[in-house]
């Protein structure tokens, strides 16, 4: 098996929620609603944020709009930045 070639994905892949296919807009909305609103009524203890403390900040070196554009254009758009270059 060649691991470096692009894999052909199926033309349609259905979203499943609770082992049921979401084949209608209503079932898809129900899945999204149930997934993202599960914490709606949970209590949140924001005091934990006080434990983080203040971190020192560093100043940005000044740069021009053109330098910014050149830096963006030089980026590879098929992998993430950083040393691991995850695709």
PDB file with one MODEL, atoms N, CA, C and O in Angstrom:
MODEL        1
ATOM      1  N   UNK A   1       0.845  -1.175   0.000  1.00  0.00           N
ATOM      2  CA  UNK A   1       0.000   0.000   0.000  1.00  0.00           C
ATOM      3  C   UNK A   1       0.890   1.239   0.000  1.00  0.00           C
ATOM      4  O   UNK A   1       1.831   1.334   0.788  1.00  0.00           O
ATOM      5  N   UNK A   2       0.596   2.168  -0.869  1.00  0.00           N
ATOM      6  CA  UNK A   2       1.364   3.391  -0.967  1.00  0.00           C
ATOM      7  C   UNK A   2       0.750   4.434  -0.031  1.00  0.00           C
ATOM      8  O   UNK A   2      -0.387   4.858  -0.235  1.00  0.00           O
ATOM      9  N   UNK A   3       1.493   4.845   0.987  1.00  0.00           N
ATOM     10  CA  UNK A   3       0.961   5.743   2.017  1.00  0.00           C
ATOM     11  C   UNK A   3       1.091   7.214   1.669  1.00  0.00           C
ATOM     12  O   UNK A   3       0.557   8.059   2.386  1.00  0.00           O
ATOM     13  N   UNK A   4       1.783   7.544   0.593  1.00  0.00           N
ATOM     14  CA  UNK A   4       1.988   8.962   0.312  1.00  0.00           C
ATOM     15  C   UNK A   4       1.022   9.530  -0.724  1.00  0.00           C
ATOM     16  O   UNK A   4       0.945  10.749  -0.876  1.00  0.00           O
ATOM     17  N   UNK A   5       0.283   8.680  -1.441  1.00  0.00           N
ATOM     18  CA  UNK A   5      -0.695   9.182  -2.407  1.00  0.00           C
ATOM     19  C   UNK A   5      -1.970   9.609  -1.690  1.00  0.00           C
ATOM     20  O   UNK A   5      -2.292   9.097  -0.617  1.00  0.00           O
ATOM     21  N   UNK A   6      -2.690  10.549  -2.291  1.00  0.00           N
ATOM     22  CA  UNK A   6      -3.953  10.982  -1.710  1.00  0.00           C
ATOM     23  C   UNK A   6      -4.961   9.849  -1.766  1.00  0.00           C
ATOM     24  O   UNK A   6      -5.023   9.099  -2.741  1.00  0.00           O
ATOM     25  N   UNK A   7      -5.741   9.738  -0.716  1.00  0.00           N
ATOM     26  CA  UNK A   7      -6.756   8.707  -0.626  1.00  0.00           C
ATOM     27  C   UNK A   7      -8.053   9.208  -1.229  1.00  0.00           C
ATOM     28  O   UNK A   7      -8.454  10.343  -0.973  1.00  0.00           O
ATOM     29  N   UNK A   8      -8.706   8.398  -2.011  1.00  0.00           N
ATOM     30  CA  UNK A   8      -9.993   8.781  -2.581  1.00  0.00           C
ATOM     31  C   UNK A   8     -11.075   8.529  -1.536  1.00  0.00           C
ATOM     32  O   UNK A   8     -11.256   7.405  -1.067  1.00  0.00           O
ATOM     33  N   UNK A   9     -11.778   9.578  -1.187  1.00  0.00           N
ATOM     34  CA  UNK A   9     -12.830   9.481  -0.185  1.00  0.00           C
ATOM     35  C   UNK A   9     -14.162   9.209  -0.869  1.00  0.00           C
ATOM     36  O   UNK A   9     -14.342   9.560  -2.035  1.00  0.00           O
ATOM     37  N   UNK A  10     -15.090   8.591  -0.160  1.00  0.00           N
ATOM     38  CA  UNK A  10     -16.408   8.370  -0.755  1.00  0.00           C
ATOM     39  C   UNK A  10     -17.079   9.699  -1.075  1.00  0.00           C
ATOM     40  O   UNK A  10     -16.854  10.699  -0.392  1.00  0.00           O
ATOM     41  N   UNK A  11     -17.897   9.704  -2.111  1.00  0.00           N
ATOM     42  CA  UNK A  11     -18.561  10.939  -2.528  1.00  0.00           C
ATOM     43  C   UNK A  11     -19.480  11.480  -1.439  1.00  0.00           C
ATOM     44  O   UNK A  11     -19.594  12.694  -1.273  1.00  0.00           O
ATOM     45  N   UNK A  12     -20.135  10.591  -0.695  1.00  0.00           N
ATOM     46  CA  UNK A  12     -21.048  11.008   0.366  1.00  0.00           C
ATOM     47  C   UNK A  12     -20.750  10.171   1.604  1.00  0.00           C
ATOM     48  O   UNK A  12     -20.650   8.946   1.536  1.00  0.00           O
ATOM     49  N   UNK A  13     -20.613  10.847   2.717  1.00  0.00           N
ATOM     50  CA  UNK A  13     -20.412  10.144   3.984  1.00  0.00           C
ATOM     51  C   UNK A  13     -21.372  10.760   4.988  1.00  0.00           C
ATOM     52  O   UNK A  13     -21.257  11.941   5.316  1.00  0.00           O
ATOM     53  N   UNK A  14     -22.315   9.972   5.476  1.00  0.00           N
ATOM     54  CA  UNK A  14     -23.358  10.490   6.355  1.00  0.00           C
ATOM     55  C   UNK A  14     -22.823  10.700   7.767  1.00  0.00           C
ATOM     56  O   UNK A  14     -21.915  10.001   8.216  1.00  0.00           O
ATOM     57  N   UNK A  15     -23.402  11.670   8.448  1.00  0.00           N
ATOM     58  CA  UNK A  15     -23.095  11.926   9.852  1.00  0.00           C
ATOM     59  C   UNK A  15     -23.986  11.030  10.695  1.00  0.00           C
ATOM     60  O   UNK A  15     -25.185  10.912  10.442  1.00  0.00           O
ATOM     61  N   UNK A  16     -23.380  10.393  11.711  1.00  0.00           N
ATOM     62  CA  UNK A  16     -24.141   9.533  12.618  1.00  0.00           C
ATOM     63  C   UNK A  16     -24.213  10.180  13.995  1.00  0.00           C
ATOM     64  O   UNK A  16     -23.254  10.799  14.456  1.00  0.00           O
ATOM     65  N   UNK A  17     -25.355  10.028  14.638  1.00  0.00           N
ATOM     66  CA  UNK A  17     -25.543  10.473  16.014  1.00  0.00           C
ATOM     67  C   UNK A  17     -26.366   9.426  16.723  1.00  0.00           C
ATOM     68  O   UNK A  17     -27.441   9.064  16.244  1.00  0.00           O
ATOM     69  N   UNK A  18     -25.891   8.925  17.856  1.00  0.00           N
ATOM     70  CA  UNK A  18     -26.542   7.827  18.586  1.00  0.00           C
ATOM     71  C   UNK A  18     -26.778   6.628  17.678  1.00  0.00           C
ATOM     72  O   UNK A  18     -27.838   6.004  17.721  1.00  0.00           O
ATOM     73  N   UNK A  19     -25.788   6.314  16.862  1.00  0.00           N
ATOM     74  CA  UNK A  19     -25.829   5.184  15.924  1.00  0.00           C
ATOM     75  C   UNK A  19     -26.927   5.297  14.877  1.00  0.00           C
ATOM     76  O   UNK A  19     -27.307   4.294  14.273  1.00  0.00           O
ATOM     77  N   UNK A  20     -27.438   6.491  14.654  1.00  0.00           N
ATOM     78  CA  UNK A  20     -28.455   6.725  13.626  1.00  0.00           C
ATOM     79  C   UNK A  20     -27.898   7.702  12.603  1.00  0.00           C
ATOM     80  O   UNK A  20     -27.250   8.685  12.961  1.00  0.00           O
ATOM     81  N   UNK A  21     -28.153   7.427  11.320  1.00  0.00           N
ATOM     82  CA  UNK A  21     -27.716   8.346  10.280  1.00  0.00           C
ATOM     83  C   UNK A  21     -28.541   9.622  10.326  1.00  0.00           C
ATOM     84  O   UNK A  21     -29.752   9.576  10.545  1.00  0.00           O
ATOM     85  N   UNK A  22     -27.897  10.744  10.122  1.00  0.00           N
ATOM     86  CA  UNK A  22     -28.592  12.034  10.042  1.00  0.00           C
ATOM     87  C   UNK A  22     -28.871  12.304   8.562  1.00  0.00           C
ATOM     88  O   UNK A  22     -28.048  12.892   7.860  1.00  0.00           O
ATOM     89  N   UNK A  23     -30.018  11.875   8.111  1.00  0.00           N
ATOM     90  CA  UNK A  23     -30.352  11.972   6.688  1.00  0.00           C
ATOM     91  C   UNK A  23     -31.277  13.135   6.369  1.00  0.00           C
ATOM     92  O   UNK A  23     -31.519  13.435   5.200  1.00  0.00           O
ATOM     93  N   UNK A  24     -31.791  13.787   7.394  1.00  0.00           N
ATOM     94  CA  UNK A  24     -32.656  14.945   7.168  1.00  0.00           C
ATOM     95  C   UNK A  24     -32.064  16.140   7.904  1.00  0.00           C
ATOM     96  O   UNK A  24     -31.240  15.993   8.807  1.00  0.00           O
ATOM     97  N   UNK A  25     -32.498  17.311   7.501  1.00  0.00           N
ATOM     98  CA  UNK A  25     -32.032  18.521   8.166  1.00  0.00           C
ATOM     99  C   UNK A  25     -32.452  18.521   9.633  1.00  0.00           C
ATOM    100  O   UNK A  25     -31.713  18.996  10.495  1.00  0.00           O
ATOM    101  N   UNK A  26     -33.620  17.995   9.906  1.00  0.00           N
ATOM    102  CA  UNK A  26     -34.112  17.939  11.288  1.00  0.00           C
ATOM    103  C   UNK A  26     -33.236  17.027  12.154  1.00  0.00           C
ATOM    104  O   UNK A  26     -32.906  17.379  13.287  1.00  0.00           O
ATOM    105  N   UNK A  27     -32.859  15.862  11.626  1.00  0.00           N
ATOM    106  CA  UNK A  27     -32.022  14.947  12.415  1.00  0.00           C
ATOM    107  C   UNK A  27     -30.612  15.513  12.580  1.00  0.00           C
ATOM    108  O   UNK A  27     -29.985  15.317  13.621  1.00  0.00           O
ATOM    109  N   UNK A  28     -30.114  16.208  11.569  1.00  0.00           N
ATOM    110  CA  UNK A  28     -28.803  16.835  11.680  1.00  0.00           C
ATOM    111  C   UNK A  28     -28.838  17.946  12.720  1.00  0.00           C
ATOM    112  O   UNK A  28     -27.932  18.050  13.547  1.00  0.00           O
ATOM    113  N   UNK A  29     -29.875  18.776  12.685  1.00  0.00           N
ATOM    114  CA  UNK A  29     -29.999  19.843  13.675  1.00  0.00           C
ATOM    115  C   UNK A  29     -30.108  19.260  15.086  1.00  0.00           C
ATOM    116  O   UNK A  29     -29.513  19.794  16.022  1.00  0.00           O
ATOM    117  N   UNK A  30     -30.851  18.186  15.242  1.00  0.00           N
ATOM    118  CA  UNK A  30     -30.970  17.540  16.547  1.00  0.00           C
ATOM    119  C   UNK A  30     -29.628  17.055  17.060  1.00  0.00           C
ATOM    120  O   UNK A  30     -29.321  17.209  18.242  1.00  0.00           O
ATOM    121  N   UNK A  31     -28.825  16.468  16.178  1.00  0.00           N
ATOM    122  CA  UNK A  31     -27.493  15.992  16.571  1.00  0.00           C
ATOM    123  C   UNK A  31     -26.598  17.152  16.976  1.00  0.00           C
ATOM    124  O   UNK A  31     -25.906  17.076  17.992  1.00  0.00           O
ATOM    125  N   UNK A  32     -26.604  18.219  16.195  1.00  0.00           N
ATOM    126  CA  UNK A  32     -25.779  19.378  16.528  1.00  0.00           C
ATOM    127  C   UNK A  32     -26.236  20.020  17.831  1.00  0.00           C
ATOM    128  O   UNK A  32     -25.414  20.384  18.672  1.00  0.00           O
ATOM    129  N   UNK A  33     -27.531  20.158  17.993  1.00  0.00           N
ATOM    130  CA  UNK A  33     -28.083  20.758  19.214  1.00  0.00           C
ATOM    131  C   UNK A  33     -27.703  19.931  20.441  1.00  0.00           C
ATOM    132  O   UNK A  33     -27.268  20.478  21.455  1.00  0.00           O
ATOM    133  N   UNK A  34     -27.866  18.631  20.345  1.00  0.00           N
ATOM    134  CA  UNK A  34     -27.555  17.762  21.478  1.00  0.00           C
ATOM    135  C   UNK A  34     -26.060  17.766  21.788  1.00  0.00           C
ATOM    136  O   UNK A  34     -25.671  17.678  22.953  1.00  0.00           O
ATOM    137  N   UNK A  35     -25.230  17.866  20.770  1.00  0.00           N
ATOM    138  CA  UNK A  35     -23.790  17.830  20.971  1.00  0.00           C
ATOM    139  C   UNK A  35     -23.262  19.114  21.590  1.00  0.00           C
ATOM    140  O   UNK A  35     -22.479  19.066  22.539  1.00  0.00           O
ATOM    141  N   UNK A  36     -23.677  20.249  21.072  1.00  0.00           N
ATOM    142  CA  UNK A  36     -23.097  21.507  21.513  1.00  0.00           C
ATOM    143  C   UNK A  36     -23.813  22.145  22.694  1.00  0.00           C
ATOM    144  O   UNK A  36     -23.277  23.085  23.281  1.00  0.00           O
ATOM    145  N   UNK A  37     -24.972  21.686  23.060  1.00  0.00           N
ATOM    146  CA  UNK A  37     -25.693  22.286  24.181  1.00  0.00           C
ATOM    147  C   UNK A  37     -25.731  21.387  25.409  1.00  0.00           C
ATOM    148  O   UNK A  37     -26.542  21.608  26.308  1.00  0.00           O
ATOM    149  N   UNK A  38     -24.871  20.381  25.462  1.00  0.00           N
ATOM    150  CA  UNK A  38     -24.870  19.475  26.611  1.00  0.00           C
ATOM    151  C   UNK A  38     -24.408  20.158  27.887  1.00  0.00           C
ATOM    152  O   UNK A  38     -24.727  19.686  28.978  1.00  0.00           O
ATOM    153  N   UNK A  39     -23.677  21.240  27.786  1.00  0.00           N
ATOM    154  CA  UNK A  39     -23.166  21.925  28.981  1.00  0.00           C
ATOM    155  C   UNK A  39     -23.962  23.166  29.333  1.00  0.00           C
ATOM    156  O   UNK A  39     -23.557  23.940  30.200  1.00  0.00           O
ATOM    157  N   UNK A  40     -25.083  23.360  28.673  1.00  0.00           N
ATOM    158  CA  UNK A  40     -25.857  24.590  28.849  1.00  0.00           C
ATOM    159  C   UNK A  40     -26.224  24.853  30.310  1.00  0.00           C
ATOM    160  O   UNK A  40     -26.113  25.992  30.765  1.00  0.00           O
ATOM    161  N   UNK A  41     -26.650  23.852  31.041  1.00  0.00           N
ATOM    162  CA  UNK A  41     -27.117  24.053  32.420  1.00  0.00           C
ATOM    163  C   UNK A  41     -26.080  23.663  33.469  1.00  0.00           C
ATOM    164  O   UNK A  41     -26.397  23.631  34.658  1.00  0.00           O
ATOM    165  N   UNK A  42     -24.857  23.367  33.058  1.00  0.00           N
ATOM    166  CA  UNK A  42     -23.816  22.999  34.017  1.00  0.00           C
ATOM    167  C   UNK A  42     -23.243  24.247  34.681  1.00  0.00           C
ATOM    168  O   UNK A  42     -23.069  25.288  34.048  1.00  0.00           O
ATOM    169  N   UNK A  43     -22.958  24.113  35.961  1.00  0.00           N
ATOM    170  CA  UNK A  43     -22.320  25.198  36.695  1.00  0.00           C
ATOM    171  C   UNK A  43     -20.832  25.227  36.341  1.00  0.00           C
ATOM    172  O   UNK A  43     -20.195  24.184  36.193  1.00  0.00           O
ATOM    173  N   UNK A  44     -20.305  26.412  36.211  1.00  0.00           N
ATOM    174  CA  UNK A  44     -18.894  26.572  35.883  1.00  0.00           C
ATOM    175  C   UNK A  44     -18.222  27.355  37.005  1.00  0.00           C
ATOM    176  O   UNK A  44     -18.698  28.417  37.407  1.00  0.00           O
ATOM    177  N   UNK A  45     -17.119  26.821  37.502  1.00  0.00           N
ATOM    178  CA  UNK A  45     -16.366  27.495  38.551  1.00  0.00           C
ATOM    179  C   UNK A  45     -15.262  28.315  37.881  1.00  0.00           C
ATOM    180  O   UNK A  45     -14.220  27.776  37.506  1.00  0.00           O
ATOM    181  N   UNK A  46     -15.494  29.611  37.734  1.00  0.00           N
ATOM    182  CA  UNK A  46     -14.520  30.468  37.067  1.00  0.00           C
ATOM    183  C   UNK A  46     -13.348  30.852  37.967  1.00  0.00           C
ATOM    184  O   UNK A  46     -12.395  31.479  37.504  1.00  0.00           O
ATOM    185  N   UNK A  47     -13.406  30.482  39.251  1.00  0.00           N
ATOM    186  CA  UNK A  47     -12.297  30.789  40.158  1.00  0.00           C
ATOM    187  C   UNK A  47     -11.012  30.092  39.747  1.00  0.00           C
ATOM    188  O   UNK A  47      -9.923  30.530  40.120  1.00  0.00           O
ATOM    189  N   UNK A  48     -11.123  29.026  38.990  1.00  0.00           N
ATOM    190  CA  UNK A  48      -9.929  28.322  38.539  1.00  0.00           C
ATOM    191  C   UNK A  48      -9.065  29.219  37.660  1.00  0.00           C
ATOM    192  O   UNK A  48      -7.854  29.020  37.566  1.00  0.00           O
ATOM    193  N   UNK A  49      -9.679  30.196  37.023  1.00  0.00           N
ATOM    194  CA  UNK A  49      -8.919  31.122  36.184  1.00  0.00           C
ATOM    195  C   UNK A  49      -7.978  31.979  37.007  1.00  0.00           C
ATOM    196  O   UNK A  49      -6.951  32.431  36.500  1.00  0.00           O
ATOM    197  N   UNK A  50      -8.312  32.211  38.277  1.00  0.00           N
ATOM    198  CA  UNK A  50      -7.446  33.012  39.145  1.00  0.00           C
ATOM    199  C   UNK A  50      -6.128  32.308  39.434  1.00  0.00           C
ATOM    200  O   UNK A  50      -5.134  32.962  39.750  1.00  0.00           O
ATOM    201  N   UNK A  51      -6.108  30.986  39.330  1.00  0.00           N
ATOM    202  CA  UNK A  51      -4.893  30.222  39.611  1.00  0.00           C
ATOM    203  C   UNK A  51      -3.858  30.367  38.499  1.00  0.00           C
ATOM    204  O   UNK A  51      -2.685  30.053  38.701  1.00  0.00           O
ATOM    205  N   UNK A  52      -4.278  30.835  37.334  1.00  0.00           N
ATOM    206  CA  UNK A  52      -3.353  30.947  36.220  1.00  0.00           C
ATOM    207  C   UNK A  52      -2.308  32.040  36.437  1.00  0.00           C
ATOM    208  O   UNK A  52      -1.168  31.910  35.991  1.00  0.00           O
ATOM    209  N   UNK A  53      -2.690  33.095  37.109  1.00  0.00           N
ATOM    210  CA  UNK A  53      -1.754  34.189  37.356  1.00  0.00           C
ATOM    211  C   UNK A  53      -1.459  34.968  36.083  1.00  0.00           C
ATOM    212  O   UNK A  53      -1.938  34.633  35.000  1.00  0.00           O
ATOM    213  N   UNK A  54      -0.663  36.010  36.241  1.00  0.00           N
ATOM    214  CA  UNK A  54      -0.293  36.830  35.093  1.00  0.00           C
ATOM    215  C   UNK A  54       1.007  36.325  34.493  1.00  0.00           C
ATOM    216  O   UNK A  54       1.962  36.036  35.214  1.00  0.00           O
ATOM    217  N   UNK A  55       1.040  36.223  33.212  1.00  0.00           N
ATOM    218  CA  UNK A  55       2.237  35.797  32.502  1.00  0.00           C
ATOM    219  C   UNK A  55       2.884  37.018  31.868  1.00  0.00           C
ATOM    220  O   UNK A  55       2.187  37.930  31.424  1.00  0.00           O
ATOM    221  N   UNK A  56       4.205  37.042  31.822  1.00  0.00           N
ATOM    222  CA  UNK A  56       4.859  38.193  31.186  1.00  0.00           C
ATOM    223  C   UNK A  56       4.536  38.220  29.686  1.00  0.00           C
ATOM    224  O   UNK A  56       4.415  37.182  29.036  1.00  0.00           O
ATOM    225  N   UNK A  57       4.406  39.410  29.177  1.00  0.00           N
ATOM    226  CA  UNK A  57       4.129  39.563  27.745  1.00  0.00           C
ATOM    227  C   UNK A  57       5.394  39.985  27.030  1.00  0.00           C
ATOM    228  O   UNK A  57       6.293  40.571  27.633  1.00  0.00           O
ATOM    229  N   UNK A  58       5.460  39.689  25.757  1.00  0.00           N
ATOM    230  CA  UNK A  58       6.603  40.120  24.965  1.00  0.00           C
ATOM    231  C   UNK A  58       6.103  41.026  23.848  1.00  0.00           C
ATOM    232  O   UNK A  58       4.988  40.863  23.352  1.00  0.00           O
ATOM    233  N   UNK A  59       6.916  41.953  23.469  1.00  0.00           N
ATOM    234  CA  UNK A  59       6.561  42.909  22.433  1.00  0.00           C
ATOM    235  C   UNK A  59       6.793  42.302  21.056  1.00  0.00           C
ATOM    236  O   UNK A  59       7.730  41.530  20.857  1.00  0.00           O
ATOM    237  N   UNK A  60       5.940  42.655  20.117  1.00  0.00           N
ATOM    238  CA  UNK A  60       6.126  42.250  18.729  1.00  0.00           C
ATOM    239  C   UNK A  60       7.167  43.155  18.091  1.00  0.00           C
ATOM    240  O   UNK A  60       7.194  44.360  18.343  1.00  0.00           O
ATOM    241  N   UNK A  61       8.013  42.575  17.275  1.00  0.00           N
ATOM    242  CA  UNK A  61       8.925  43.391  16.484  1.00  0.00           C
ATOM    243  C   UNK A  61       8.090  44.078  15.401  1.00  0.00           C
ATOM    244  O   UNK A  61       7.206  43.444  14.823  1.00  0.00           O
ATOM    245  N   UNK A  62       8.341  45.328  15.119  1.00  0.00           N
ATOM    246  CA  UNK A  62       7.546  46.011  14.100  1.00  0.00           C
ATOM    247  C   UNK A  62       7.737  45.356  12.730  1.00  0.00           C
ATOM    248  O   UNK A  62       8.836  44.918  12.388  1.00  0.00           O
ATOM    249  N   UNK A  63       6.663  45.297  11.958  1.00  0.00           N
ATOM    250  CA  UNK A  63       6.731  44.759  10.594  1.00  0.00           C
ATOM    251  C   UNK A  63       5.745  45.503   9.724  1.00  0.00           C
ATOM    252  O   UNK A  63       4.747  46.041  10.203  1.00  0.00           O
ATOM    253  N   UNK A  64       6.041  45.524   8.436  1.00  0.00           N
ATOM    254  CA  UNK A  64       5.183  46.246   7.500  1.00  0.00           C
ATOM    255  C   UNK A  64       4.126  45.310   6.925  1.00  0.00           C
ATOM    256  O   UNK A  64       4.197  44.093   7.094  1.00  0.00           O
ATOM    257  N   UNK A  65       3.166  45.886   6.258  1.00  0.00           N
ATOM    258  CA  UNK A  65       2.122  45.100   5.595  1.00  0.00           C
ATOM    259  C   UNK A  65       2.741  44.191   4.533  1.00  0.00           C
ATOM    260  O   UNK A  65       2.324  43.044   4.374  1.00  0.00           O
ATOM    261  N   UNK A  66       3.733  44.703   3.811  1.00  0.00           N
ATOM    262  CA  UNK A  66       4.395  43.912   2.764  1.00  0.00           C
ATOM    263  C   UNK A  66       5.154  42.738   3.367  1.00  0.00           C
ATOM    264  O   UNK A  66       5.122  41.639   2.813  1.00  0.00           O
ATOM    265  N   UNK A  67       5.837  42.949   4.492  1.00  0.00           N
ATOM    266  CA  UNK A  67       6.532  41.841   5.155  1.00  0.00           C
ATOM    267  C   UNK A  67       5.536  40.764   5.573  1.00  0.00           C
ATOM    268  O   UNK A  67       5.806  39.569   5.453  1.00  0.00           O
ATOM    269  N   UNK A  68       4.392  41.204   6.060  1.00  0.00           N
ATOM    270  CA  UNK A  68       3.351  40.260   6.479  1.00  0.00           C
ATOM    271  C   UNK A  68       2.841  39.453   5.288  1.00  0.00           C
ATOM    272  O   UNK A  68       2.699  38.234   5.376  1.00  0.00           O
ATOM    273  N   UNK A  69       2.566  40.134   4.174  1.00  0.00           N
ATOM    274  CA  UNK A  69       2.092  39.450   2.972  1.00  0.00           C
ATOM    275  C   UNK A  69       3.126  38.454   2.454  1.00  0.00           C
ATOM    276  O   UNK A  69       2.779  37.335   2.076  1.00  0.00           O
ATOM    277  N   UNK A  70       4.404  38.865   2.437  1.00  0.00           N
ATOM    278  CA  UNK A  70       5.464  37.950   1.966  1.00  0.00           C
ATOM    279  C   UNK A  70       5.555  36.719   2.854  1.00  0.00           C
ATOM    280  O   UNK A  70       5.740  35.604   2.367  1.00  0.00           O
ATOM    281  N   UNK A  71       5.422  36.926   4.168  1.00  0.00           N
ATOM    282  CA  UNK A  71       5.492  35.797   5.102  1.00  0.00           C
ATOM    283  C   UNK A  71       4.332  34.834   4.859  1.00  0.00           C
ATOM    284  O   UNK A  71       4.522  33.618   4.883  1.00  0.00           O
ATOM    285  N   UNK A  72       3.128  35.371   4.624  1.00  0.00           N
ATOM    286  CA  UNK A  72       1.979  34.504   4.354  1.00  0.00           C
ATOM    287  C   UNK A  72       2.137  33.749   3.049  1.00  0.00           C
ATOM    288  O   UNK A  72       1.830  32.559   2.976  1.00  0.00           O
ATOM    289  N   UNK A  73       2.614  34.435   2.016  1.00  0.00           N
ATOM    290  CA  UNK A  73       2.779  33.790   0.712  1.00  0.00           C
ATOM    291  C   UNK A  73       3.869  32.726   0.731  1.00  0.00           C
ATOM    292  O   UNK A  73       3.844  31.803  -0.083  1.00  0.00           O
ATOM    293  N   UNK A  74       4.815  32.842   1.640  1.00  0.00           N
ATOM    294  CA  UNK A  74       5.893  31.846   1.698  1.00  0.00           C
ATOM    295  C   UNK A  74       5.494  30.598   2.481  1.00  0.00           C
ATOM    296  O   UNK A  74       6.237  29.617   2.505  1.00  0.00           O
ATOM    297  N   UNK A  75       4.322  30.629   3.121  1.00  0.00           N
ATOM    298  CA  UNK A  75       3.865  29.478   3.902  1.00  0.00           C
ATOM    299  C   UNK A  75       3.381  28.359   2.988  1.00  0.00           C
ATOM    300  O   UNK A  75       2.838  28.609   1.912  1.00  0.00           O
ATOM    301  N   UNK A  76       3.583  27.143   3.426  1.00  0.00           N
ATOM    302  CA  UNK A  76       3.093  25.974   2.724  1.00  0.00           C
ATOM    303  C   UNK A  76       1.631  25.771   3.113  1.00  0.00           C
ATOM    304  O   UNK A  76       1.318  25.711   4.302  1.00  0.00           O
ATOM    305  N   UNK A  77       0.738  25.664   2.141  1.00  0.00           N
ATOM    306  CA  UNK A  77      -0.683  25.539   2.476  1.00  0.00           C
ATOM    307  C   UNK A  77      -1.148  24.091   2.590  1.00  0.00           C
ATOM    308  O   UNK A  77      -2.351  23.833   2.646  1.00  0.00           O
ATOM    309  N   UNK A  78      -0.211  23.146   2.624  1.00  0.00           N
ATOM    310  CA  UNK A  78      -0.604  21.743   2.771  1.00  0.00           C
ATOM    311  C   UNK A  78      -0.159  21.147   4.100  1.00  0.00           C
ATOM    312  O   UNK A  78      -0.364  19.955   4.333  1.00  0.00           O
ATOM    313  N   UNK A  79       0.443  21.940   4.972  1.00  0.00           N
ATOM    314  CA  UNK A  79       0.838  21.407   6.274  1.00  0.00           C
ATOM    315  C   UNK A  79       0.768  22.520   7.318  1.00  0.00           C
ATOM    316  O   UNK A  79       0.722  23.706   6.993  1.00  0.00           O
ATOM    317  N   UNK A  80       0.763  22.101   8.569  1.00  0.00           N
ATOM    318  CA  UNK A  80       0.696  23.046   9.675  1.00  0.00           C
ATOM    319  C   UNK A  80       2.073  23.644   9.928  1.00  0.00           C
ATOM    320  O   UNK A  80       3.095  23.058   9.572  1.00  0.00           O
ATOM    321  N   UNK A  81       2.084  24.813  10.543  1.00  0.00           N
ATOM    322  CA  UNK A  81       3.367  25.416  10.884  1.00  0.00           C
ATOM    323  C   UNK A  81       3.994  24.654  12.040  1.00  0.00           C
ATOM    324  O   UNK A  81       3.312  23.903  12.738  1.00  0.00           O
ATOM    325  N   UNK A  82       5.236  24.837  12.234  1.00  0.00           N
ATOM    326  CA  UNK A  82       5.942  24.155  13.320  1.00  0.00           C
ATOM    327  C   UNK A  82       6.845  23.063  12.783  1.00  0.00           C
ATOM    328  O   UNK A  82       6.878  22.792  11.582  1.00  0.00           O
ATOM    329  N   UNK A  83       7.569  22.449  13.683  1.00  0.00           N
ATOM    330  CA  UNK A  83       8.582  21.476  13.266  1.00  0.00           C
ATOM    331  C   UNK A  83       7.999  20.146  12.801  1.00  0.00           C
ATOM    332  O   UNK A  83       8.656  19.430  12.046  1.00  0.00           O
ATOM    333  N   UNK A  84       6.777  19.791  13.231  1.00  0.00           N
ATOM    334  CA  UNK A  84       6.236  18.478  12.857  1.00  0.00           C
ATOM    335  C   UNK A  84       5.619  18.468  11.467  1.00  0.00           C
ATOM    336  O   UNK A  84       5.537  17.404  10.852  1.00  0.00           O
ATOM    337  N   UNK A  85       5.179  19.617  10.946  1.00  0.00           N
ATOM    338  CA  UNK A  85       4.619  19.731   9.598  1.00  0.00           C
ATOM    339  C   UNK A  85       3.473  18.749   9.366  1.00  0.00           C
ATOM    340  O   UNK A  85       3.421  18.095   8.324  1.00  0.00           O
ATOM    341  N   UNK A  86       2.569  18.641  10.310  1.00  0.00           N
ATOM    342  CA  UNK A  86       1.434  17.733  10.190  1.00  0.00           C
ATOM    343  C   UNK A  86       0.543  18.207   9.050  1.00  0.00           C
ATOM    344  O   UNK A  86       0.210  19.389   8.964  1.00  0.00           O
ATOM    345  N   UNK A  87       0.165  17.299   8.191  1.00  0.00           N
ATOM    346  CA  UNK A  87      -0.716  17.646   7.059  1.00  0.00           C
ATOM    347  C   UNK A  87      -2.150  17.762   7.505  1.00  0.00           C
ATOM    348  O   UNK A  87      -3.028  18.047   6.691  1.00  0.00           O
TER     349      UNK A  87
ENDMDL
END
